[in-house]
Amino acid sequence: MQCMKISTEVCTQMPGFRNMQNLFLVFSALLHVYPAAFSSSPCCSQVGDPLSYHRESWMMEKDEKLQTVPVLHMQGNALVRQKQFREAASKYKEAVLLLKTVQSREMPGDVDYINLGRMIVPLELNYCQCMLELEEYYEVIEHTTELLEKHKDCVKGYYKRAKAHAAVWNEKEARRDFSTVAQLDISLAALVRRELKELSERMKEKYWEEKEQYWNMLEKTEGAKSAPPAQPQPEPVHAGAETIPGGGGAEQPAAEDTQRYDLLV
């Protein structure tokens, strides 16, 4: 109980010791000054180095949260350049949560509320780009839809949602979003035409692949019921047809063409 004795005697003599933030600071100082007193205590066996402490968002003041956001933004961009998309997405998401916390205390419609909303947009877009890289397409659709409800002229929001819809074979939704991109930014018309052409090719390939799989299954079923053993089905032909690459080979050039529009913001 040496741990409790030291903390009680020192802490109760300090003015301002009335909130959780002061409690942690005092505890960290005690740990740094009296490491031996805490090393044998089971309750303190997992306490880390106080100098490496990362402040939780609920302990931050408004100004501190706003100062932390650009730091997280830059850290996320650096992680993306290292292709650490999961870690980068975590940084962007943390920054968004900080801004939303600050925004929740502002009056909707006020200048500060609107400006904070605009600050959230690039972080959300970068988060969605990471999710596209990680093939978390439904996550992209959910976040971009929420973003577009508030920012209906966000071209990159429509573009990323269109890419996600295309990836999960939502042809109608993908075409609609790609068309909106071209309407909002005429300079992207050529890009949209390439994306729509690729989408058509992928949907066509998917149609024929599914049709071939259906007929293969039907032939095997009927053959098992009525065909004599002396007349086997030409399975090698079907197996060879099933190994024809699908849309994967056609996707690579399009990815290179659209790389400039997938850059972080």
C-alpha positions in Angstrom: 0.0 0.0 0.0 3.0 2.3 -0.2 1.7 3.5 -3.6 -1.6 4.8 -2.0 0.2 6.3 1.0 2.6 8.4 -1.2 -0.1 9.6 -3.6 -2.5 10.5 -0.8 0.0 12.5 1.2 1.3 14.5 -1.8 -1.9 15.0 -3.8 -4.1 16.3 -1.0 -1.6 19.1 -0.4 -1.8 20.4 -4.0 -4.2 23.3 -4.8 -6.4 22.7 -7.8 -6.4 18.9 -7.5 -10.1 18.6 -8.5 -10.3 17.0 -11.9 -9.1 14.0 -13.8 -6.5 15.9 -15.8 -4.7 17.1 -12.6 -5.0 13.6 -11.2 -3.2 12.1 -14.2 -0.5 14.8 -14.1 0.2 14.3 -10.4 0.2 10.5 -10.9 2.7 10.8 -13.8 4.9 13.0 -11.7 4.9 10.6 -8.8 5.7 7.7 -11.1 8.6 9.6 -12.5 10.0 10.7 -9.1 9.2 7.5 -7.2 9.5 4.6 -9.6 10.4 2.1 -6.9 7.3 2.9 -4.9 5.1 2.0 -7.9 7.0 -0.9 -9.4 5.8 -3.4 -6.7 2.2 -2.3 -6.9 -0.1 -4.6 -9.0 -2.4 -1.6 -9.8 0.5 0.2 -11.4 2.4 -2.6 -13.1 1.1 -1.6 -16.6 1.6 2.1 -16.4 3.8 3.4 -19.2 6.3 6.2 -19.5 4.5 9.5 -18.6 6.6 11.3 -21.2 5.1 9.2 -24.0 1.5 9.9 -22.9 -1.0 10.7 -25.6 -3.8 12.9 -24.4 -7.3 11.7 -25.0 -9.6 13.9 -27.0 -12.0 14.4 -24.0 -9.2 15.9 -22.1 -8.4 18.5 -24.8 -9.6 22.1 -24.9 -11.1 23.4 -28.1 -7.9 25.1 -29.2 -5.8 22.0 -28.5 -8.2 19.9 -30.6 -8.0 22.3 -33.5 -4.2 22.4 -33.3 -4.1 18.5 -33.3 -6.1 18.2 -36.5 -3.5 19.3 -39.0 -0.9 17.2 -37.3 -3.1 14.1 -37.7 -3.8 15.2 -41.3 -0.1 15.3 -42.1 0.6 12.0 -40.3 -2.1 10.4 -42.4 -0.7 11.6 -45.6 2.7 10.4 -44.7 1.3 6.9 -43.9 -0.5 6.8 -47.3 2.8 7.5 -49.1 4.2 4.5 -47.2 1.0 2.5 -48.3 0.0 2.0 -44.7 -3.7 2.7 -45.6 -5.2 1.2 -42.5 -3.1 3.3 -40.2 -3.6 6.4 -42.3 -7.4 5.9 -42.2 -7.2 5.8 -38.4 -5.4 9.2 -38.3 -8.0 10.8 -40.7 -10.9 9.3 -38.6 -9.4 10.6 -35.4 -9.1 14.1 -36.9 -12.7 14.0 -38.1 -13.9 13.0 -34.7 -12.1 15.9 -33.1 -13.6 18.4 -35.5 -17.1 17.0 -35.1 -16.7 17.3 -31.3 -15.9 20.9 -31.6 -18.6 21.5 -34.2 -21.2 19.9 -31.9 -20.8 22.8 -29.5 -21.3 25.5 -32.2 -24.7 26.8 -33.3 -25.7 25.2 -36.7 -25.6 27.7 -39.4 -23.1 29.9 -37.7 -19.8 30.8 -39.5 -17.7 28.6 -37.2 -20.1 25.7 -37.6 -19.9 26.0 -41.4 -16.1 26.4 -41.5 -15.6 23.3 -39.3 -17.8 21.4 -41.7 -15.6 22.4 -44.6 -12.5 21.3 -42.6 -14.0 17.8 -42.3 -14.5 17.3 -46.1 -10.8 16.7 -47.1 -10.3 14.4 -44.1 -13.4 12.4 -45.0 -12.3 12.2 -48.7 -8.8 10.9 -47.7 -10.4 8.4 -45.3 -12.6 7.1 -48.2 -9.6 6.9 -50.5 -7.8 4.6 -47.9 -11.0 2.5 -47.7 -11.0 2.2 -51.5 -7.4 1.0 -51.4 -8.4 -1.5 -48.7 -11.4 -2.6 -50.8 -13.8 -1.6 -48.0 -16.3 -0.5 -50.6 -19.5 -0.4 -48.5 -17.6 1.8 -46.0 -16.9 4.2 -48.8 -20.5 4.3 -49.9 -21.7 5.0 -46.4 -19.2 7.8 -45.7 -19.5 9.5 -49.1 -23.3 9.4 -48.9 -23.3 11.1 -45.5 -20.8 13.6 -46.8 -22.8 14.4 -50.0 -26.0 15.0 -47.9 -24.2 18.1 -46.5 -22.0 19.0 -49.4 -23.9 18.3 -52.6 -21.3 19.9 -54.9 -18.4 17.7 -53.7 -17.1 16.3 -57.0 -14.6 13.9 -55.4 -17.3 12.6 -53.1 -19.4 11.5 -56.1 -16.3 10.1 -57.8 -15.2 8.0 -54.9 -18.7 6.7 -54.3 -19.0 5.9 -58.0 -15.8 3.8 -57.8 -17.2 2.0 -54.8 -20.5 1.3 -56.5 -18.7 0.0 -59.6 -16.6 -2.3 -57.5 -19.6 -4.0 -55.9 -21.5 -4.2 -59.3 -24.0 -1.4 -58.5 -24.1 -0.4 -62.2 -27.0 2.0 -62.0 -25.7 3.9 -59.0 -22.2 4.0 -60.4 -23.4 5.5 -63.7 -25.5 8.1 -61.9 -22.5 9.3 -59.8 -20.1 9.3 -62.7 -22.6 11.4 -64.7 -22.9 13.8 -61.8 -19.1 14.2 -61.7 -19.1 15.2 -65.4 -21.9 17.7 -64.8 -20.2 19.4 -61.9 -16.8 19.5 -63.5 -16.8 19.5 -67.3 -13.0 19.2 -67.4 -13.5 15.6 -66.1 -15.7 14.5 -68.9 -12.9 12.5 -70.6 -12.2 10.7 -67.3 -15.9 9.9 -66.8 -16.1 8.5 -70.4 -13.2 6.1 -69.6 -14.7 5.1 -66.3 -18.1 4.4 -68.0 -16.5 2.4 -70.8 -14.6 0.3 -68.3 -17.7 -0.2 -66.3 -19.6 -1.4 -69.4 -16.8 -3.9 -70.2 -16.7 -5.2 -66.7 -20.5 -5.7 -66.6 -20.4 -7.4 -70.0 -17.7 -9.8 -68.8 -19.6 -10.5 -65.6 -22.8 -11.2 -67.6 -21.0 -13.8 -69.8 -19.2 -15.4 -66.9 -22.4 -15.8 -65.0 -24.2 -17.1 -68.0 -21.4 -19.6 -68.7 -21.4 -20.8 -65.1 -25.2 -21.3 -65.3 -25.0 -23.4 -68.5 -22.1 -25.4 -67.1 -24.1 -26.2 -64.0 -27.2 -27.1 -66.1 -25.2 -29.4 -68.4 -23.6 -31.2 -65.4 -27.0 -31.6 -63.7 -28.7 -33.0 -66.8 -25.7 -35.1 -67.7 -25.8 -36.8 -64.3 -29.4 -37.7 -64.8 -29.6 -38.8 -68.4 -26.3 -39.0 -70.2 -24.8 -42.6 -70.5 -21.3 -43.2 -69.2 -20.0 -43.6 -72.8 -20.8 -39.9 -73.6 -19.1 -37.8 -70.9 -19.4 -34.0 -71.0 -16.4 -32.1 -72.4 -15.4 -30.7 -69.1 -11.9 -29.6 -70.1 -13.4 -27.1 -72.5 -15.6 -25.6 -69.8 -12.8 -25.5 -67.3 -10.6 -23.7 -69.8 -13.3 -21.1 -70.4 -13.7 -20.5 -66.7 -10.1 -19.6 -66.3 -10.3 -16.6 -68.7 -9.4 -13.5 -66.7 -12.3 -11.2 -65.9 -12.2 -7.5 -65.4 -9.0 -7.5 -63.5 -6.8 -7.1 -66.6 -8.8 -4.2 -67.8 -8.7 -2.4 -64.5 -5.0 -1.6 -64.4 -4.8 1.0 -67.2 -7.9 2.8 -65.8 -6.3 2.9 -62.3 -3.2 4.6 -63.8 -5.4 7.1 -65.7 -7.3 8.1 -62.7 -4.4 8.2 -60.3 -4.2 12.0 -60.6 -7.8 12.3 -59.4 -7.2 10.0 -56.4 -4.5 12.2 -54.9 -4.9 13.2 -51.2 -6.3 16.6 -50.3 
